[in-house]
Amino acid sequence: MTQDITHLLTSDALLSQLRWRYAVKKFDATRKIAPDTWAALEESLVLAPSSFGLQPWRFYVVHDAGLRQQLVAASWNQTQVVDASHMVVFALKKGLGSTDVERFIRRTAEVRRVPIESLAGYQKVIDRFVGQPKERFDVDAWSARQVYLALGSFLTACAVLGIDTCPLEGIDPAKYDRILGIEAEGYHTLAGCAAGYRAADDKYASLPKVRYAQADVVVPR
């Protein structure tokens, strides 16, 4: 079953927003994202795709001004961290294992209202996958790829709603973990993402977007 959303967003409108977005270098610190818009963006994080649907992540939304100021020093002094309306830290669940799989299966049974026993086969499949020998399978690297799916989904959702973003990998993940207490919770920072509204004098907003020609990257076979 497909859902026709052309009455909500045309193809041209989608491409217009994707062309409009860029990695904002300077945010307008006086402008804040409306609560209803932010609520939708938070839910977009919850709805992000992941392999098996396992969701090996957390998204830390940093509201505390003091914490955000500390994060600036751990972000090569990039002021987007404090100037943007919102700051999200994307983190992976370290050492994903059978306990996490069991949690997911319980949640699946709850949401779909099916006996947990009916999911036993599916649980075994996932257990075998995440429980592979470490010399053959790096579960943290796999989880990191899932987190980046969520980051990409979030960037697109923001663009569609006219919200500016700047994904931040130029950070010290270990310092982020310590500042936010993430490590003690079993998570590890991968990236940050500032969200808000571009400053009127951000010179990067008017620069042409540099991309390879479509024929060079989209190749039919």
C-alpha positions as CSV (number, residue, x, y, z in Angstrom):
1,M,0.0,0.0,0.0
2,T,1.4,3.4,-1.0
3,Q,0.3,6.8,0.3
4,D,-0.3,9.6,-2.1
5,I,1.2,12.8,-0.6
6,T,1.4,14.8,-3.7
7,H,-1.3,17.1,-2.3
8,L,1.1,17.8,0.6
9,L,4.5,18.0,-1.1
10,T,5.1,18.1,-4.8
11,S,8.2,16.8,-6.5
12,D,9.3,20.3,-7.3
13,A,8.7,21.5,-3.7
14,L,10.8,18.6,-2.4
15,L,13.7,19.4,-4.7
16,S,13.4,23.1,-4.0
17,Q,13.9,22.4,-0.2
18,L,16.8,20.0,-0.8
19,R,18.5,22.6,-3.0
20,W,17.8,25.3,-0.4
21,R,19.4,23.4,2.5
22,Y,23.1,23.7,3.3
23,A,25.4,23.2,6.3
24,V,24.8,26.5,8.1
25,K,27.9,28.2,9.4
26,K,26.2,31.1,11.2
27,F,22.8,30.8,12.9
28,D,20.5,33.6,14.0
29,A,20.6,33.2,17.8
30,T,17.4,35.3,18.2
31,R,15.2,32.9,16.3
32,K,13.7,29.8,17.9
33,I,11.9,26.8,16.3
34,A,8.2,26.8,17.2
35,P,7.3,24.0,19.7
36,D,4.9,22.3,17.3
37,T,7.5,22.2,14.6
38,W,10.1,20.9,17.0
39,A,7.7,18.2,18.2
40,A,7.3,17.0,14.7
41,L,11.1,16.9,14.2
42,E,11.6,14.9,17.4
43,E,9.0,12.4,16.1
44,S,10.9,12.2,12.8
45,L,13.8,11.0,14.8
46,V,11.7,8.3,16.4
47,L,10.4,7.3,13.0
48,A,13.9,7.0,11.4
49,P,14.7,3.7,9.7
50,S,17.2,1.2,11.0
51,S,18.2,-2.4,10.0
52,F,15.8,-4.9,11.6
53,G,14.1,-1.9,13.2
54,L,16.5,-2.3,16.1
55,Q,17.1,1.5,16.7
56,P,20.6,1.2,18.3
57,W,20.7,4.8,19.2
58,R,19.7,7.8,21.4
59,F,19.2,11.4,20.4
60,Y,20.2,13.8,23.2
61,V,18.5,17.2,22.8
62,V,20.7,19.6,24.7
63,H,18.6,22.4,26.2
64,D,20.9,23.4,29.0
65,A,22.8,26.6,28.1
66,G,25.7,25.7,30.3
67,L,26.1,22.2,28.8
68,R,25.9,23.7,25.3
69,Q,28.7,26.2,26.1
70,Q,30.9,23.3,27.3
71,L,30.2,21.5,24.0
72,V,31.6,24.5,22.1
73,A,35.1,23.8,23.4
74,A,34.6,20.1,22.4
75,S,33.5,21.2,18.9
76,W,36.6,23.2,17.8
77,N,34.8,26.4,18.9
78,Q,32.1,26.1,16.3
79,T,29.4,28.5,17.6
80,Q,26.6,26.8,15.8
81,V,26.4,24.6,19.0
82,V,25.1,27.6,21.0
83,D,23.7,29.9,18.4
84,A,21.2,27.5,16.9
85,S,17.7,27.1,18.4
86,H,18.3,23.4,19.1
87,M,21.2,21.0,19.4
88,V,20.9,17.3,19.0
89,V,23.7,14.8,19.8
90,F,23.4,11.5,17.8
91,A,24.8,8.5,19.8
92,L,25.0,4.8,19.3
93,K,24.3,2.1,21.8
94,K,27.6,0.4,22.6
95,G,28.0,-3.3,22.5
96,L,24.5,-4.1,21.2
97,G,23.6,-7.7,22.2
98,S,20.9,-10.2,23.1
99,T,19.5,-8.0,25.9
100,D,18.8,-5.2,23.4
101,V,17.3,-7.7,20.9
102,E,15.0,-9.1,23.6
103,R,13.9,-5.5,24.5
104,F,13.1,-4.9,20.8
105,I,11.1,-8.1,20.6
106,R,9.1,-7.2,23.7
107,R,8.3,-3.8,22.2
108,T,7.3,-5.4,18.9
109,A,4.9,-7.8,20.6
110,E,3.4,-4.9,22.6
111,V,2.9,-2.6,19.6
112,R,1.6,-5.2,17.2
113,R,-0.4,-7.0,19.9
114,V,1.0,-10.4,19.1
115,P,2.2,-13.2,21.4
116,I,5.9,-12.8,22.1
117,E,6.3,-16.5,21.4
118,S,5.3,-15.8,17.8
119,L,8.4,-13.7,17.4
120,A,10.9,-16.3,18.7
121,G,12.2,-17.2,15.2
122,Y,12.7,-13.5,14.3
123,Q,14.5,-13.0,17.6
124,K,16.9,-15.9,16.9
125,V,17.7,-14.4,13.5
126,I,18.6,-11.0,15.0
127,D,20.5,-12.6,17.8
128,R,22.7,-14.6,15.4
129,F,23.4,-11.4,13.4
130,V,24.4,-9.1,16.2
131,G,26.1,-11.9,18.1
132,Q,28.6,-12.8,15.4
133,P,32.3,-13.2,16.5
134,K,34.0,-9.8,16.9
135,E,36.8,-10.7,14.5
136,R,34.1,-11.1,11.8
137,F,31.6,-8.4,12.7
138,D,32.0,-5.1,14.4
139,V,28.6,-4.5,16.0
140,D,29.4,-0.9,17.0
141,A,30.4,0.0,13.4
142,W,27.1,-1.5,12.2
143,S,25.2,0.5,14.9
144,A,27.0,3.6,13.8
145,R,25.7,3.2,10.2
146,Q,22.2,3.0,11.6
147,V,22.7,6.3,13.5
148,Y,23.8,8.0,10.3
149,L,20.6,6.8,8.6
150,A,18.7,8.7,11.4
151,L,20.9,11.8,10.9
152,G,20.2,11.8,7.1
153,S,16.5,11.4,7.8
154,F,16.6,14.2,10.3
155,L,18.4,16.6,7.9
156,T,15.7,15.9,5.2
157,A,12.8,16.4,7.6
158,C,14.3,19.7,8.7
159,A,14.7,20.8,5.1
160,V,11.2,19.9,4.2
161,L,9.9,22.1,7.1
162,G,12.2,25.0,6.3
163,I,14.5,24.4,9.3
164,D,18.2,25.0,8.8
165,T,20.8,22.5,10.1
166,C,24.5,22.0,10.4
167,P,25.6,18.4,11.0
168,L,28.8,18.4,13.1
169,E,31.4,15.8,13.0
170,G,34.3,18.2,13.8
171,I,33.8,17.3,17.5
172,D,35.6,15.4,20.2
173,P,33.2,12.5,20.8
174,A,34.9,11.4,24.1
175,K,34.5,14.9,25.5
176,Y,30.9,15.0,24.4
177,D,30.3,11.7,26.2
178,R,31.8,13.1,29.4
179,I,30.0,16.4,29.3
180,L,26.6,14.8,28.8
181,G,27.1,11.7,30.9
182,I,26.5,9.5,27.8
183,E,29.2,7.0,28.4
184,A,27.8,6.0,31.8
185,E,24.5,5.2,30.1
186,G,26.1,2.9,27.6
187,Y,26.1,5.2,24.6
188,H,28.8,6.9,22.5
189,T,28.6,10.2,20.6
190,L,28.9,10.0,16.8
191,A,27.9,13.5,15.6
192,G,26.0,16.6,16.6
193,C,23.4,18.5,14.6
194,A,22.5,22.1,15.2
195,A,19.0,23.2,14.0
196,G,17.4,26.6,13.7
197,Y,17.5,29.5,11.3
198,R,20.4,30.8,9.2
199,A,21.7,34.3,9.9
200,A,21.1,36.9,7.3
201,D,24.8,37.5,6.8
202,D,25.9,33.9,6.5
203,K,27.8,34.1,3.3
204,Y,27.6,30.4,2.7
205,A,23.9,30.6,2.2
206,S,24.3,32.2,-1.3
207,L,27.0,29.9,-2.6
208,P,26.0,27.5,-5.3
209,K,25.7,23.9,-4.2
210,V,28.6,21.8,-5.6
211,R,27.5,18.4,-6.7
212,Y,28.7,16.0,-9.4
213,A,26.5,15.7,-12.4
214,Q,23.6,13.3,-12.0
215,A,25.0,11.0,-14.7
216,D,28.2,10.6,-12.8
217,V,26.6,9.3,-9.6
218,V,23.2,7.8,-10.6
219,V,24.2,5.0,-12.9
220,P,21.7,2.6,-14.6
221,R,22.5,-1.0,-15.1
